[in-house]
Amino acid sequence: MTNASARERYWAARKFYESLLISERISPERLEKYQETQLQQLLAHAAEHVPFYREPLSSIRNSDGRFDLDRWTELPIVSRDIVTAQWDEFQPSHLPEGHRAVLESTTSGSEGGSPLRMRKTRFEHTGVACASYRYADWFKYDYGTALAMIRAGFIRPANKDDPEDKLWGPPWIPQNRRGARYRLDINVPVDEQMQWLRQLGTVYLNTLPSNAMALAQFALAANEKPCLAGILTVGERLSADVRHEVQSIFGCQISDVYATAECGLIAIECPDTGNYHIQSEISKVEVLKADGTQCTSGETGQVVATSLYNYAMPIIRYRFNDLVTLGDGCSCRRTLPVLSQIVGREKGLFKFDSGKVALPDYRTEKFRELAGTPYWQVAQTSPTKVELRLKGCISMTDRLEKALTEYICSILPAKVEVEIKRVTDFTRSRGGKFYPVIREFR
């Protein structure tokens, strides 16, 4: 890349970033109009050049060539299985000027299926990056402090020798004001992660919530802590338990984003209220009930998202196995739509024969108090049975078993049989994810 082309790209990125600082406070009507403009352009590209969408989009196209967005819900919802099976059908025959630099990545395959190969334009990547800079701006992060990323393998840079990739933060900031960016694979043992972090000095840590928890528990047991300026979590639901434990042990702020490999940044935690602001300038996000209708404020549904700028592999109305609760505005005065809660994967919800559903909120401090261990997992194995799995707990007695059983049942809305098991370790996904609360039946 020439210096001139780099300057042009950085100038465009800065202008988009600056526009985000304005659009986060405009009226919902203006924001919707902006999103509709981007959708019309994306749909026109997909209708002409992406085989999968040629027929569906023709059915909602008007005689003037524009698309009737009031008929948006007539477009098919697609899933990872559909995209994987028909991958070639999602590849465009042509890319417009300005969208021809393409990056490739794969999803982590953490849910047991095959990883999905994704193609994205650098333009789309830049849009997500600018939303990330807005996130850092909200939480007042200092780009002069280094960033340590402990994530799955898909975070490896496209060009590891690119000097820009060795720094983090907006590329228009002088390099001497930007901290280093370090990477480590999340499957490295926790003790080695801790050693690596301690050698880096003061850093921000970017990792999964469950990995931040594992590091905090190790630090407490070993009485050795890294010097963390803050923790930026991504990739899993950040529970109240993890937030409390990690902040108590490390003594630093945690901020969270909801992001996906397929559609990029979906929502960012509000620094003022704890709500999550949908990033409507880069994604169209729907929250749908089981019958496919749109949720209203206070209702929980499944996330369906469309990236507005990925012309390299347009995926329209992509369904995730994630549940969120739709909010109703935010007192911070940002006007971006709100999610009041990230519920997480459906398998994190317990289900009972009565039809009741629960998102159990177990606390590590309670297991530490009762069983002498912070290492636990609660698994629902049937509508009437739950297993409590403990690693490194004290000797089990009838009294302890009774107390643990009572605690497990006290959080649930229905009576269950509790079996307590001692384990040597817990299983993590290929992407390093761990579910402390999990349902193991459909």
Secondary structure as GFF3:
##gff-version 3
##sequence-region A 1 442
A	DSSP	alpha_helix	3	23	.	.	.	ID=ss1
A	DSSP	alpha_helix	28	49	.	.	.	ID=ss2
A	DSSP	alpha_helix	51	58	.	.	.	ID=ss3
A	DSSP	three_ten_helix	69	74	.	.	.	ID=ss4
A	DSSP	alpha_helix	80	85	.	.	.	ID=ss5
A	DSSP	three_ten_helix	87	90	.	.	.	ID=ss6
A	DSSP	beta_strand	102	106	.	.	.	ID=ss7
A	DSSP	beta_strand	117	121	.	.	.	ID=ss8
A	DSSP	alpha_helix	122	138	.	.	.	ID=ss9
A	DSSP	beta_strand	146	151	.	.	.	ID=ss10
A	DSSP	three_ten_helix	153	155	.	.	.	ID=ss11
A	DSSP	three_ten_helix	163	166	.	.	.	ID=ss12
A	DSSP	three_ten_helix	175	177	.	.	.	ID=ss13
A	DSSP	beta_strand	181	185	.	.	.	ID=ss14
A	DSSP	alpha_helix	190	199	.	.	.	ID=ss15
A	DSSP	beta_strand	203	207	.	.	.	ID=ss16
A	DSSP	alpha_helix	209	222	.	.	.	ID=ss17
A	DSSP	beta_strand	228	233	.	.	.	ID=ss18
A	DSSP	alpha_helix	240	250	.	.	.	ID=ss19
A	DSSP	beta_strand	254	260	.	.	.	ID=ss20
A	DSSP	beta_strand	264	269	.	.	.	ID=ss21
A	DSSP	beta_strand	276	278	.	.	.	ID=ss22
A	DSSP	beta_strand	283	288	.	.	.	ID=ss23
A	DSSP	beta_strand	300	307	.	.	.	ID=ss24
A	DSSP	beta_strand	318	326	.	.	.	ID=ss25
A	DSSP	beta_strand	338	345	.	.	.	ID=ss26
A	DSSP	three_ten_helix	346	348	.	.	.	ID=ss27
A	DSSP	beta_strand	350	351	.	.	.	ID=ss28
A	DSSP	beta_strand	357	358	.	.	.	ID=ss29
A	DSSP	alpha_helix	364	371	.	.	.	ID=ss30
A	DSSP	beta_strand	375	382	.	.	.	ID=ss31
A	DSSP	beta_strand	385	391	.	.	.	ID=ss32
A	DSSP	alpha_helix	398	410	.	.	.	ID=ss33
A	DSSP	beta_strand	417	422	.	.	.	ID=ss34
A	DSSP	beta_strand	437	439	.	.	.	ID=ss35
###
